[in-house]
Amino acid sequence: MKHLFWGFVCAAAAWAQAAEPVTIRFRAVVGAEDLVCGKSYAGIGTTKSTITPRDFRFYVHNLRLVDAAGHEVPVQLDQDEKWQLDDVGLLDFEDATGSCGNGTPDRNDLLKGTAPRGDYRGLRFTLGVPFAKNHTDLTKMPSPLNLTALAWVWNAGRKFARLDFSSTGAPRGYAIHLGSTGCTPNETKTTIPTSCSAPNRAEVYLPAFDPAQDTVVADLAALLADSNVDLAGKMMSGCMSGPQTEACRPLFANLGLPLGDAPAGQQKLFRRQAGATPASSARR
């Protein structure tokens, strides 16, 4: 038993010695322009509408680098007590200014951690919160899993992604909230589910990604390209991940997710930006 213990210790020490810092940078854009609260963007969706962002945040987990041989290596996230918890990270592109008045002043566009030294040629991650952490009491979890703005119907867990904006035809607002649906059992609001028929966690793969130089771009124009964002309801329009919601169909297709009887399409929200990272990458 003593030899086994020291074997684990030595293996852990060897991994730590071989590991190096890794920073994965993210950038939110609308087409060719950076997403900025209070700024309007024309030519969006099937009606070529003009939108003004109100909120854009999303969780990712299971961050992996892919080496030249195709092997996946997990990134061990730093535990910063704000943006990163275990293997979950929150990216936040609103700053509570202008049209984003219901947000928070702090922004985060990067994830920090460590990984073994290697020649990496790709990046994989999952959009969303893992099941075990998703279905937990919001009031008892540390940051970033304690944000009320990302709370979902309790049994369904959290909003994996929140995108709110106004548009030409929906000035009251258009909301896209991604989360799990069909979670059971759900006899009461505090019943912890054992499964969800539609988990709605999108797997993202960016080939040829170099973590030392490249950036993960989240392009809202690409996500909304096949949507009519001018369809206005009596209050707020959009998609709340309902499997029968027509507005969700093009969005889920562009997230690479199935919806009801519609198969998953090709993921279009995220893409790789090659070369030097933007000087604005920061967290606060």
Secondary structure, DSSP 8 states (H G I E B T S, - for coil): -HHHHHHHHHHHHHHHHHEEEEEEEEEEEETTEE--TT--EEEETTTTEEEEEEEEEEEEEEEEEEETTS-EEE-EE---SSSEETTEEEEE---SSGGGTTS-S--B-EEEEEEES--EEEEEEEES--HHHHSS-GGGS-TTTT-GGGB-SGGG-B-SEEEEEEESS-TT-EEEEE--EEEE--SSTT---SEEEE---EEEEEET--TTT-EEEEEHHHHTTT--TT---SS-EEE-S-TT-TTHHHHHHHHT--BTTB------SEEEE-SS--TT--B-
